[in-house]
Amino acid sequence: MRILALSEHFWPRFGGTATYVHKTCEALSKQGIAVDLLVPGPRPPSVSDDMMSDLPYTVHWIDADYPISGEPPRSKRYAFCRLAQREVLERCANPASCPDTVHVMFGLFLMEVLDTRRLNRRGIQTVATVHNIPPMECARSWDRSPLKDRMLERIRLAGVAQKNAARLRKSPYNLYIVPSPPVAEALSGVLGAAAIEVVGHGVDEDLLKLMNMPADRTPGGGVARIFTAGGWAPHKRQALIPEIIALLQKRGVEVLWETAGPSTRIAGYREAVDENAIQLDVSERLIIDGAVGRQELAACYDRANIYVQPSTEEGYCLTALDAAAAGLPVIGCPAGALPEICSVSGGRVVQSTPAELADAIATFVETNGWIAEGARGSDWIRREMSWGRAAERLIEAMRHACDMADQKIR
C-alpha cells in the first residue's frame, strides 16, 4: 500500500496534531507502508537534514510562505491547499508516483479544498482524520471575560460551527478516522451515514524514556502531588484548580498541584488563576510552571502521585495517556478518550465541576486508591495503546473501507 498524506501542521509546530502526523507516518512506515507526506513550507531552518534523514517516510515541503510560528492567516492556508491539490493531482496522474490512498491527516481547509470525487474516479481511496469538531477547542474567552466579549464569542463560535460543518460536507471522503467515540458521535451528527472509524492515539515513548518513574505512586508525607499538563485555554479548565484545592483543604486533604503548559489565546487567563489562588489562600499549594522543556516535563510526571485533567473539550488527550503509561492514576472528565484512559489507569471519571473533581481526588486519597485493583498497568498501556497498534487499526480500517467500496461498485 502507498499512502500520500497531507497535513496543515508539521514541524517546527509541536503539539497534539503535529505529533499525530509524525507518529502515524512513522508507525505506518514500520508496517511496510510507503508514506509520502505533504506539508506547508518553506522548510524551516530549525528542521535539520539530520532530522529529515532519520525519518522512515518522506516529507515534501510545499512553499506557501507559511509563518514559522503562530497561526497562518486564511489566505496562506488556502494557498497551501491549492498548491497541495495540484501536487496530489500531478502525482496521481503519474503511474510511478500514484498512491493507493490519499489521507488528510490534519486540516479542515485541506478537507474542503481537495477534490475527492475526482480522486475516487481514478480509483484512489480518500481518508481524512478529524481530530475534533469545531467550535470544540476554539474558545477565546472564559467565564470571567467581560460580558460583551462573551456575547460576541457566542456569535463567533456559532459561525465557526456553521462554517466548519460546511467544510466537512463539501468534499466526501471514503473513510473518516476519529480519535475517540465523542468525536465520532459529533461527526456523525454532521455527516450522517458516512464511514467513521475510531482509531486512538499512542503513548509518547520518547517522553517516557526521559522519566524515572517510581515503582509506587503512593504519596509519602501526607501530601498528594497532582499534575496537569496542557496549554492554558478555557476548555482545559485550569481556572478551576484554586477552588478545587480550597475544597480539598476544607476536607483535610493536603495536595500540591503542579501545572505545565504555554499560555494560549486568552490574555491574562493564567494570571487570573494565580490571583484567584492568592485570594483563596492556596497559592502555596499551586505551582504554575508555564512552558517547559521535555526533560522538565518528564520530571513533572515523575514527581506526581495523581494526574488530573479537568478538560471539557478534547479530541483525545495525549497528556493523560502519557500519565497513565507512566503509572499515574488519571482523574478526568467525559471528554475525548479520557473515560477510557481513566479506566485503564485505575482513576476516576467525573463532571468538570470543582465539587465533583475535589470529591473524586479526596475519595481517591482517603481510600488509598493507588493499591485498589482495576488498573491495567503501565506495561499493558504502553503495549496496547501504542502508535504501532494505532497504525495496525488504521490499516485495517482503510482496507475494510476499500473492500466495502469494491462491493458497492460490483
C-alpha positions in Angstrom: 0.0 0.0 0.0 1.2 3.5 -0.9 -0.2 6.5 1.1 0.1 10.1 0.1 -0.5 12.0 3.4 -1.2 15.7 3.8 -1.2 18.0 6.9 -1.6 21.7 7.6 0.6 21.3 10.7 4.1 19.8 11.0 7.4 20.7 12.4 8.5 23.1 13.9 5.0 23.4 15.3 4.7 20.9 18.2 1.6 19.7 19.8 -1.1 17.0 19.5 -1.7 17.3 15.8 1.9 17.5 14.7 2.7 14.5 17.0 -0.2 12.6 15.5 1.1 13.2 11.9 4.7 12.3 12.7 3.9 9.3 14.8 1.3 7.9 12.5 3.5 8.2 9.4 6.4 6.7 11.3 4.3 3.7 12.6 2.7 3.1 9.1 6.2 3.0 7.6 7.3 0.4 10.1 4.3 -1.6 9.0 5.7 -1.7 5.5 3.6 1.1 4.1 5.2 3.6 1.7 4.3 7.1 3.1 4.9 10.4 1.4 3.8 13.5 3.5 3.0 16.9 2.0 3.2 19.8 4.5 3.3 23.7 4.3 6.6 25.3 3.6 9.1 26.7 3.3 11.0 24.2 5.3 12.2 26.0 8.4 15.9 26.2 9.3 15.2 24.5 12.6 14.3 21.3 10.8 17.8 19.9 10.1 19.0 17.5 7.4 19.7 15.0 10.2 16.1 15.2 11.5 14.8 14.5 8.0 17.3 11.7 7.2 16.2 9.8 10.3 12.6 9.6 9.1 11.3 6.3 7.7 8.9 8.3 5.5 9.5 11.2 3.0 8.4 14.8 3.5 7.8 17.3 0.8 7.6 20.9 1.8 5.2 23.0 -0.3 6.2 26.6 -0.2 3.1 28.6 0.6 5.0 31.3 2.6 3.8 29.9 5.9 5.0 31.7 9.0 7.4 29.6 11.1 5.4 30.3 14.3 1.9 31.4 15.2 -1.3 30.7 13.3 -1.1 31.2 9.5 -3.7 33.6 8.0 -6.6 32.1 6.0 -5.0 33.3 2.7 -1.9 31.3 3.4 -3.9 28.3 4.4 -5.9 28.3 1.2 -2.7 29.0 -0.8 -1.2 25.8 0.6 -4.4 23.8 0.0 -4.5 24.9 -3.7 -0.8 24.0 -4.2 -1.3 20.7 -2.4 -4.3 19.9 -4.6 -2.1 20.5 -7.7 0.7 18.3 -6.3 -1.8 15.5 -5.4 -3.3 15.5 -8.9 0.1 15.5 -10.6 1.3 12.6 -8.6 -2.0 10.7 -9.2 -1.6 11.2 -12.9 1.8 9.5 -12.9 1.7 5.7 -12.5 5.2 5.8 -10.9 4.0 8.0 -8.1 0.3 7.3 -7.9 -0.8 6.4 -4.3 -3.5 3.9 -3.4 -4.8 6.2 -0.7 -4.8 10.0 -0.1 -5.0 10.7 3.6 -5.6 14.2 5.0 -4.1 13.7 8.5 -4.9 17.2 9.7 -6.7 20.2 8.3 -10.3 21.1 7.7 -9.1 23.6 5.0 -7.4 20.7 3.2 -10.5 18.6 3.6 -12.6 21.3 2.0 -10.4 22.0 -1.0 -9.2 18.5 -2.0 -11.3 17.2 -4.9 -12.1 13.8 -3.5 -14.6 12.9 -6.2 -12.0 13.3 -8.9 -9.6 11.1 -7.0 -12.3 8.4 -6.5 -13.0 8.4 -10.2 -9.3 7.5 -10.7 -9.7 4.6 -8.2 -7.9 6.3 -5.3 -9.2 5.9 -1.8 -9.6 9.1 0.2 -9.3 9.2 4.0 -9.5 12.1 6.5 -8.7 12.3 10.2 -11.0 14.6 12.1 -9.4 15.4 15.5 -12.4 17.3 16.8 -15.5 19.2 15.5 -15.3 23.0 15.8 -16.3 25.0 17.7 -14.9 22.5 20.2 -11.5 23.7 21.5 -12.0 27.1 19.7 -13.0 29.4 22.5 -11.1 32.6 23.1 -13.0 33.8 26.2 -13.9 32.4 29.5 -16.4 32.9 32.3 -14.5 35.9 33.7 -14.2 37.7 30.4 -16.2 40.9 30.0 -19.9 40.3 29.3 -19.6 41.9 25.9 -16.7 39.6 24.9 -18.6 36.6 26.0 -21.7 37.6 24.0 -19.6 38.2 20.9 -17.8 34.9 21.5 -21.1 33.0 21.3 -21.9 34.6 18.0 -18.4 33.9 16.7 -18.5 30.2 17.8 -21.9 29.7 16.1 -20.3 31.0 12.9 -17.3 28.7 13.4 -19.6 25.7 13.8 -21.6 26.6 10.7 -18.6 27.3 8.5 -16.7 24.1 9.5 -19.8 21.9 9.1 -19.9 23.3 5.5 -16.2 22.4 5.1 -16.8 18.9 6.3 -19.8 18.4 3.9 -18.2 19.9 0.8 -15.8 17.0 -0.2 -16.9 13.5 0.8 -14.3 11.0 1.9 -14.4 7.2 1.7 -13.4 6.9 5.3 -13.2 9.3 8.3 -10.8 8.5 11.2 -11.6 10.0 14.6 -9.6 9.6 17.9 -12.5 8.9 20.3 -16.2 8.0 20.5 -17.4 11.5 21.3 -15.8 12.9 18.2 -17.3 10.0 16.2 -20.8 10.9 17.5 -20.3 14.6 16.8 -19.0 13.9 13.2 -21.9 11.5 12.6 -24.3 14.4 13.5 -22.7 16.5 10.7 -22.2 13.8 8.0 -24.9 11.3 8.8 -24.2 7.8 7.5 -20.5 8.4 6.5 -18.0 5.6 7.2 -16.4 6.6 10.5 -13.9 4.6 12.5 -12.4 5.3 15.9 -8.6 4.8 16.0 -6.9 6.0 19.2 -3.5 7.6 19.6 -0.3 6.2 21.1 1.9 7.0 24.1 4.9 9.2 23.8 7.7 6.6 24.1 10.4 9.3 23.7 9.0 11.2 26.7 8.6 8.0 28.8 12.3 7.3 28.2 13.2 10.6 29.9 11.2 9.6 33.0 12.5 8.0 36.2 9.1 6.5 37.2 8.8 5.4 40.8 7.7 1.8 41.4 4.9 3.1 43.7 2.9 6.2 43.2 1.5 6.3 46.7 2.4 9.7 48.3 4.7 10.0 51.3 4.5 12.6 54.0 0.7 13.1 53.8 0.7 15.4 50.8 -0.5 14.1 47.4 1.2 15.7 44.4 -1.2 16.4 41.4 0.0 17.2 37.9 -1.9 18.7 35.0 -0.3 19.4 31.6 -1.7 21.4 28.6 -1.7 24.9 27.2 -3.7 27.5 29.2 -7.0 27.6 27.4 -10.6 27.9 28.6 -11.6 24.3 27.6 -8.7 23.0 29.7 -10.4 24.4 32.8 -7.2 25.2 34.8 -9.3 28.1 36.2 -11.0 25.6 38.5 -7.8 24.4 40.2 -7.6 27.0 43.0 -11.2 26.3 44.1 -10.6 22.6 44.0 -7.5 23.0 46.2 -9.6 25.1 48.7 -12.3 22.4 48.8 -9.7 19.7 49.4 -8.2 21.7 52.3 -11.6 22.0 53.9 -11.9 18.3 53.7 -8.5 17.9 55.3 -6.8 16.6 52.2 -3.4 18.2 51.6 -2.2 18.5 48.0 0.5 20.2 45.9 -0.8 20.8 42.4 1.7 21.5 39.6 0.7 22.6 36.1 2.8 22.9 32.9 1.9 24.4 29.6 2.2 27.5 27.4 -0.2 30.4 27.7 -2.6 30.4 24.7 -5.4 32.6 23.4 -6.6 34.4 26.5 -4.5 37.4 27.7 -4.4 37.4 31.5 -6.1 34.0 31.9 -3.2 32.4 33.7 -2.6 35.5 35.8 -6.2 35.5 36.9 -5.9 31.8 38.0 -2.8 32.8 40.1 -4.7 35.8 41.6 -7.6 33.6 42.5 -5.2 31.2 44.2 -3.9 34.1 46.3 -7.4 35.2 47.2 -8.4 31.7 48.3 -5.1 31.4 50.3 -4.0 28.3 48.3 -1.1 29.9 46.3 1.5 27.9 48.2 -0.3 24.7 47.0 -0.3 25.7 43.3 2.8 25.6 41.1 2.4 27.2 37.7 5.4 26.2 35.5 4.3 27.6 32.2 6.0 26.2 29.1 8.8 23.6 29.9 11.3 21.5 28.0 10.9 17.8 27.5 13.2 16.8 30.3 11.4 19.0 32.8 8.1 17.8 31.6 9.2 14.2 32.3 10.2 15.3 35.8 6.8 16.8 36.4 5.2 13.3 35.6 7.9 11.7 37.8 7.0 13.9 40.8 3.3 13.3 40.7 1.0 10.9 42.6 -2.1 11.7 40.6 -2.8 13.2 37.2 -5.9 15.3 36.9 -7.4 16.6 33.6 -10.5 18.8 34.1 -11.0 19.5 30.3 -14.4 19.6 28.8 -13.3 19.6 25.2 -10.8 17.1 24.0 -10.4 15.1 20.8 -8.2 12.5 22.6 -5.9 13.9 25.4 -2.4 12.6 24.8 -1.1 14.1 28.1 -3.4 12.0 30.1 -2.4 8.9 28.1 1.2 9.6 28.9 0.3 9.9 32.5 -1.4 6.5 32.5 1.6 5.0 30.7 3.8 6.4 33.4 1.8 4.6 36.1 -0.2 7.6 37.3 -3.9 7.2 38.1 -5.9 9.7 36.0 -8.9 11.6 37.2 -10.7 13.3 34.3 -14.0 14.3 32.7 -16.1 12.7 30.0 -14.3 14.3 27.1 -12.3 12.7 24.2 -10.7 9.4 25.3 -10.5 10.4 28.9 -13.1 7.9 30.1 -11.1 5.0 28.6 -7.8 6.4 29.9 -9.1 7.0 33.4 -10.5 3.4 33.4 -7.2 1.7 32.4 -5.2 3.8 34.8 -7.4 2.9 37.8 -8.6 6.5 38.1 -12.0 8.2 38.1 -14.3 9.9 35.6 -16.4 12.8 36.9 -18.1 16.0 35.6 -15.9 19.1 35.4 -17.0 21.0 38.4 -14.9 22.0 41.4 -17.1 20.0 43.8 -17.0 16.7 41.8 -13.3 16.9 41.0 -12.5 17.7 44.6 -14.6 14.8 45.8 -13.0 12.4 43.3 -9.5 13.4 44.4 -10.3 13.3 48.1 -12.0 9.9 47.8 -9.1 8.5 45.9 -6.6 9.8 48.6 -8.8 8.8 51.6 -9.4 5.2 50.3 -5.7 4.8 49.2 -6.8 4.3 45.6 -3.2 3.6 44.5 -3.5 0.0 45.8 -7.0 -0.6 44.5 -7.5 -3.3 41.8 -8.7 -2.4 38.4 -5.7 -0.5 36.8 -4.4 -2.3 33.7 -0.8 -1.3 34.5 1.7 0.9 32.6 3.2 -2.0 30.7 -0.2 -3.0 29.2 -1.0 0.6 28.3 2.4 1.1 26.6 1.9 -2.1 24.6 -1.8 -1.9 23.7 -2.2 1.9 23.4 0.9 2.4 21.2 1.3 4.2 17.9 2.2 0.8 16.4 -1.2 -0.7 17.4 -2.9 2.5 16.2 -1.3 2.1 12.8 -2.5 -1.5 12.7 -6.1 -0.4 13.4 -5.8 2.4 10.8 -4.6 0.0 8.1 -7.4 -2.4 8.9 -10.0 0.4 8.7 -8.6 1.6 5.4 -8.6 -1.9 3.9 -12.1 -2.6 5.2 -13.4 0.7 3.7 -11.7 -0.2 0.4 -13.4 -3.6 0.3 -16.7 -2.1 1.0 -16.2 0.4 -1.9 -15.4 -2.5 -4.2 -18.5 -4.3 -3.2 -20.6 -1.3 -4.0 -19.1 -1.0 -7.4 -19.7 -4.6 -8.2 
